[in-house]
Amino acid sequence: MNCPLCSSSAVLYDDVRGEQICTRCGFVIQERLYVAGPEKRMGLGENKERADLSSGFDLTQHDYGLGSRFNVSQGLPPSERARLRRMQVLHQRARVLDWEDRSLREVLIDLDKICEDLSLSKGIKIEISTYYRKARAKKLTSGRSAQQVLAALILAACRLRGIPRTDHEISNAVADRFGLNRSAVLKGVHRYVKLFSKELGLRLPRVSAESFIDRFAPQLGLSRKATVKSHEIIGILPKRFVQGKPPLFLAAIAIYSGANTVGEKITLKKLAATLGVGVSSLSNSASRVKNIISSV
């Protein structure tokens, strides 16, 4: 299209105002144009996207992400912006109809914070939200601390997914986030994990020691050679030695023995502090593993 005044082809379409404007002489060729396509929106520093589409079905939100939302444009007069902001506040309140929706919304917000502290993905967060909704439907959450319930469900979901997260790690993250007592949260986690696994029919496998090795060896600054050696040591440990010991403790023994075997020094104190195990028990078991390795 060319401008009818200056015959310039530099014609721009303004999709905000619905006008075709000549950028050379400034003449408005057409105005109030009707666009048959979907409405577009664009936030500050964002790409355009369809305004008539929501984020989709989301189990991490109390209304499944199906509630409508609207933003207030800065291009409106101040009185109109104030009126729309009041409407926006009323609309947000209307999304929470009663105390049950309000409590569910607060719990899911807390879950989002905990998952962020533990660096858990949205996929695992959706799974935890599903378990919480099932437990809530069976009246298993009534009268129980919401934070301890979430910590127990996070531990259960991590066990089912094979994610190497310890009960101490999860309970400490919850306690630090909400200012609770660490030992009380840990006791609640152990109690509620048994309850939910029984009532929800969850079969929780133990996280393997190899998973903890892969997680903590790079965190301790060990090389790939030391990590491979730690896996080899786990494989040669006799059943009578492994039986009855938690996977995290076995991983600590294998990491210490594997690092020393390849000539990479790591102190027992640093290893125990990173993995959360006892120094004395780790020292005694490491001596036994050393004898086992020498006899192989």
Contacts in CASP RR format, 6 or more apart in sequence:
PFRMAT RR
TARGET T0000
AUTHOR 0000-0000-0000
METHOD contacts of the structure
MODEL  1
MNCPLCSSSAVLYDDVRGEQICTRCGFVIQERLYVAGPEKRMGLGENKER
ADLSSGFDLTQHDYGLGSRFNVSQGLPPSERARLRRMQVLHQRARVLDWE
DRSLREVLIDLDKICEDLSLSKGIKIEISTYYRKARAKKLTSGRSAQQVL
AALILAACRLRGIPRTDHEISNAVADRFGLNRSAVLKGVHRYVKLFSKEL
GLRLPRVSAESFIDRFAPQLGLSRKATVKSHEIIGILPKRFVQGKPPLFL
AAIAIYSGANTVGEKITLKKLAATLGVGVSSLSNSASRVKNIISSV
1 9 0 8 1.000
1 11 0 8 1.000
1 20 0 8 1.000
1 29 0 8 1.000
2 8 0 8 1.000
2 9 0 8 1.000
2 11 0 8 1.000
3 9 0 8 1.000
3 10 0 8 1.000
3 11 0 8 1.000
3 22 0 8 1.000
3 24 0 8 1.000
3 25 0 8 1.000
3 27 0 8 1.000
3 29 0 8 1.000
4 27 0 8 1.000
4 29 0 8 1.000
5 22 0 8 1.000
5 25 0 8 1.000
5 27 0 8 1.000
6 22 0 8 1.000
6 24 0 8 1.000
6 25 0 8 1.000
6 27 0 8 1.000
8 22 0 8 1.000
8 23 0 8 1.000
8 24 0 8 1.000
8 25 0 8 1.000
10 22 0 8 1.000
10 23 0 8 1.000
10 24 0 8 1.000
11 20 0 8 1.000
11 21 0 8 1.000
11 22 0 8 1.000
11 23 0 8 1.000
11 29 0 8 1.000
12 20 0 8 1.000
12 21 0 8 1.000
12 22 0 8 1.000
12 23 0 8 1.000
13 19 0 8 1.000
13 20 0 8 1.000
13 21 0 8 1.000
13 33 0 8 1.000
14 20 0 8 1.000
14 21 0 8 1.000
15 35 0 8 1.000
15 40 0 8 1.000
17 31 0 8 1.000
18 31 0 8 1.000
18 32 0 8 1.000
18 33 0 8 1.000
18 35 0 8 1.000
19 28 0 8 1.000
19 29 0 8 1.000
19 30 0 8 1.000
19 31 0 8 1.000
19 32 0 8 1.000
19 33 0 8 1.000
20 28 0 8 1.000
20 29 0 8 1.000
20 30 0 8 1.000
20 31 0 8 1.000
20 33 0 8 1.000
21 27 0 8 1.000
21 28 0 8 1.000
21 29 0 8 1.000
22 29 0 8 1.000
38 50 0 8 1.000
38 51 0 8 1.000
38 52 0 8 1.000
38 53 0 8 1.000
39 50 0 8 1.000
39 51 0 8 1.000
39 52 0 8 1.000
40 48 0 8 1.000
40 49 0 8 1.000
40 50 0 8 1.000
40 51 0 8 1.000
41 48 0 8 1.000
41 49 0 8 1.000
41 50 0 8 1.000
41 51 0 8 1.000
41 71 0 8 1.000
42 48 0 8 1.000
42 49 0 8 1.000
54 65 0 8 1.000
54 66 0 8 1.000
54 67 0 8 1.000
54 68 0 8 1.000
54 69 0 8 1.000
55 65 0 8 1.000
56 65 0 8 1.000
56 66 0 8 1.000
57 64 0 8 1.000
57 65 0 8 1.000
57 66 0 8 1.000
58 64 0 8 1.000
58 65 0 8 1.000
58 126 0 8 1.000
59 126 0 8 1.000
59 129 0 8 1.000
59 130 0 8 1.000
59 133 0 8 1.000
60 108 0 8 1.000
60 111 0 8 1.000
60 112 0 8 1.000
60 122 0 8 1.000
60 125 0 8 1.000
60 126 0 8 1.000
60 129 0 8 1.000
61 105 0 8 1.000
61 108 0 8 1.000
62 96 0 8 1.000
62 101 0 8 1.000
62 104 0 8 1.000
62 105 0 8 1.000
62 108 0 8 1.000
63 95 0 8 1.000
63 101 0 8 1.000
67 95 0 8 1.000
68 91 0 8 1.000
69 91 0 8 1.000
70 84 0 8 1.000
70 88 0 8 1.000
70 91 0 8 1.000
72 81 0 8 1.000
72 84 0 8 1.000
72 85 0 8 1.000
72 88 0 8 1.000
73 81 0 8 1.000
74 81 0 8 1.000
75 81 0 8 1.000
76 84 0 8 1.000
95 101 0 8 1.000
96 102 0 8 1.000
96 105 0 8 1.000
103 146 0 8 1.000
104 136 0 8 1.000
106 146 0 8 1.000
107 132 0 8 1.000
107 146 0 8 1.000
107 150 0 8 1.000
108 129 0 8 1.000
108 132 0 8 1.000
110 146 0 8 1.000
110 147 0 8 1.000
110 150 0 8 1.000
110 177 0 8 1.000
110 178 0 8 1.000
111 125 0 8 1.000
111 128 0 8 1.000
111 129 0 8 1.000
111 132 0 8 1.000
111 150 0 8 1.000
112 125 0 8 1.000
113 177 0 8 1.000
114 150 0 8 1.000
114 151 0 8 1.000
114 154 0 8 1.000
114 173 0 8 1.000
114 174 0 8 1.000
114 177 0 8 1.000
115 124 0 8 1.000
115 125 0 8 1.000
115 128 0 8 1.000
115 154 0 8 1.000
117 173 0 8 1.000
117 176 0 8 1.000
117 177 0 8 1.000
118 154 0 8 1.000
118 165 0 8 1.000
118 169 0 8 1.000
118 170 0 8 1.000
118 173 0 8 1.000
120 154 0 8 1.000
120 158 0 8 1.000
120 163 0 8 1.000
124 157 0 8 1.000
124 158 0 8 1.000
124 161 0 8 1.000
124 163 0 8 1.000
127 157 0 8 1.000
127 160 0 8 1.000
127 161 0 8 1.000
128 150 0 8 1.000
128 153 0 8 1.000
128 154 0 8 1.000
128 157 0 8 1.000
131 153 0 8 1.000
131 156 0 8 1.000
131 157 0 8 1.000
131 196 0 8 1.000
131 200 0 8 1.000
131 202 0 8 1.000
132 141 0 8 1.000
132 149 0 8 1.000
132 150 0 8 1.000
132 153 0 8 1.000
134 200 0 8 1.000
135 141 0 8 1.000
135 149 0 8 1.000
135 153 0 8 1.000
135 196 0 8 1.000
135 199 0 8 1.000
135 200 0 8 1.000
138 199 0 8 1.000
138 200 0 8 1.000
140 195 0 8 1.000
140 196 0 8 1.000
140 199 0 8 1.000
141 149 0 8 1.000
144 192 0 8 1.000
145 188 0 8 1.000
147 174 0 8 1.000
147 177 0 8 1.000
147 178 0 8 1.000
147 180 0 8 1.000
147 185 0 8 1.000
148 174 0 8 1.000
148 185 0 8 1.000
148 188 0 8 1.000
148 189 0 8 1.000
148 192 0 8 1.000
149 192 0 8 1.000
150 174 0 8 1.000
151 170 0 8 1.000
151 171 0 8 1.000
151 174 0 8 1.000
151 185 0 8 1.000
151 188 0 8 1.000
151 189 0 8 1.000
151 192 0 8 1.000
152 188 0 8 1.000
152 189 0 8 1.000
152 191 0 8 1.000
152 192 0 8 1.000
152 193 0 8 1.000
152 195 0 8 1.000
152 196 0 8 1.000
153 192 0 8 1.000
153 196 0 8 1.000
154 165 0 8 1.000
154 170 0 8 1.000
155 165 0 8 1.000
155 167 0 8 1.000
155 170 0 8 1.000
155 189 0 8 1.000
155 193 0 8 1.000
156 193 0 8 1.000
156 196 0 8 1.000
156 197 0 8 1.000
156 202 0 8 1.000
156 204 0 8 1.000
157 163 0 8 1.000
158 164 0 8 1.000
158 165 0 8 1.000
158 170 0 8 1.000
158 207 0 8 1.000
159 204 0 8 1.000
159 205 0 8 1.000
159 206 0 8 1.000
159 207 0 8 1.000
160 202 0 8 1.000
160 204 0 8 1.000
160 205 0 8 1.000
162 205 0 8 1.000
162 207 0 8 1.000
162 211 0 8 1.000
163 207 0 8 1.000
163 211 0 8 1.000
164 207 0 8 1.000
164 211 0 8 1.000
164 212 0 8 1.000
164 214 0 8 1.000
164 215 0 8 1.000
165 207 0 8 1.000
166 248 0 8 1.000
166 276 0 8 1.000
167 186 0 8 1.000
167 189 0 8 1.000
167 190 0 8 1.000
167 193 0 8 1.000
168 186 0 8 1.000
168 276 0 8 1.000
170 189 0 8 1.000
171 182 0 8 1.000
171 185 0 8 1.000
171 186 0 8 1.000
171 189 0 8 1.000
172 182 0 8 1.000
172 185 0 8 1.000
174 180 0 8 1.000
174 185 0 8 1.000
175 181 0 8 1.000
175 182 0 8 1.000
175 184 0 8 1.000
175 185 0 8 1.000
193 204 0 8 1.000
196 202 0 8 1.000
197 203 0 8 1.000
197 204 0 8 1.000
206 247 0 8 1.000
207 247 0 8 1.000
208 247 0 8 1.000
209 234 0 8 1.000
209 247 0 8 1.000
209 248 0 8 1.000
209 250 0 8 1.000
209 251 0 8 1.000
209 254 0 8 1.000
210 231 0 8 1.000
210 234 0 8 1.000
210 251 0 8 1.000
211 247 0 8 1.000
212 247 0 8 1.000
212 248 0 8 1.000
212 251 0 8 1.000
212 275 0 8 1.000
213 227 0 8 1.000
213 230 0 8 1.000
213 231 0 8 1.000
213 234 0 8 1.000
213 251 0 8 1.000
213 254 0 8 1.000
213 255 0 8 1.000
214 227 0 8 1.000
216 251 0 8 1.000
216 252 0 8 1.000
216 255 0 8 1.000
216 274 0 8 1.000
216 275 0 8 1.000
217 226 0 8 1.000
217 227 0 8 1.000
217 230 0 8 1.000
217 255 0 8 1.000
218 227 0 8 1.000
219 274 0 8 1.000
220 255 0 8 1.000
220 259 0 8 1.000
220 266 0 8 1.000
220 270 0 8 1.000
220 271 0 8 1.000
220 274 0 8 1.000
222 255 0 8 1.000
222 259 0 8 1.000
222 264 0 8 1.000
222 266 0 8 1.000
223 262 0 8 1.000
223 264 0 8 1.000
225 262 0 8 1.000
226 255 0 8 1.000
226 258 0 8 1.000
226 259 0 8 1.000
226 262 0 8 1.000
226 264 0 8 1.000
229 258 0 8 1.000
229 259 0 8 1.000
229 261 0 8 1.000
229 262 0 8 1.000
230 251 0 8 1.000
230 254 0 8 1.000
230 255 0 8 1.000
230 257 0 8 1.000
230 258 0 8 1.000
230 259 0 8 1.000
231 254 0 8 1.000
233 253 0 8 1.000
233 254 0 8 1.000
233 257 0 8 1.000
233 258 0 8 1.000
233 261 0 8 1.000
233 289 0 8 1.000
233 293 0 8 1.000
234 250 0 8 1.000
234 251 0 8 1.000
234 254 0 8 1.000
236 292 0 8 1.000
236 293 0 8 1.000
236 296 0 8 1.000
237 250 0 8 1.000
237 254 0 8 1.000
237 289 0 8 1.000
237 292 0 8 1.000
238 292 0 8 1.000
241 288 0 8 1.000
241 289 0 8 1.000
241 292 0 8 1.000
242 250 0 8 1.000
245 285 0 8 1.000
248 275 0 8 1.000
248 276 0 8 1.000
248 277 0 8 1.000
249 277 0 8 1.000
249 281 0 8 1.000
249 282 0 8 1.000
249 285 0 8 1.000
251 275 0 8 1.000
252 271 0 8 1.000
252 272 0 8 1.000
252 275 0 8 1.000
252 277 0 8 1.000
252 282 0 8 1.000
253 282 0 8 1.000
253 285 0 8 1.000
253 286 0 8 1.000
253 289 0 8 1.000
254 289 0 8 1.000
255 266 0 8 1.000
255 271 0 8 1.000
255 275 0 8 1.000
256 266 0 8 1.000
256 268 0 8 1.000
256 271 0 8 1.000
256 282 0 8 1.000
256 286 0 8 1.000
257 286 0 8 1.000
257 289 0 8 1.000
257 290 0 8 1.000
257 293 0 8 1.000
258 264 0 8 1.000
259 265 0 8 1.000
259 266 0 8 1.000
260 266 0 8 1.000
261 293 0 8 1.000
268 279 0 8 1.000
268 282 0 8 1.000
268 283 0 8 1.000
268 286 0 8 1.000
269 279 0 8 1.000
271 277 0 8 1.000
271 282 0 8 1.000
272 278 0 8 1.000
272 279 0 8 1.000
272 282 0 8 1.000
END
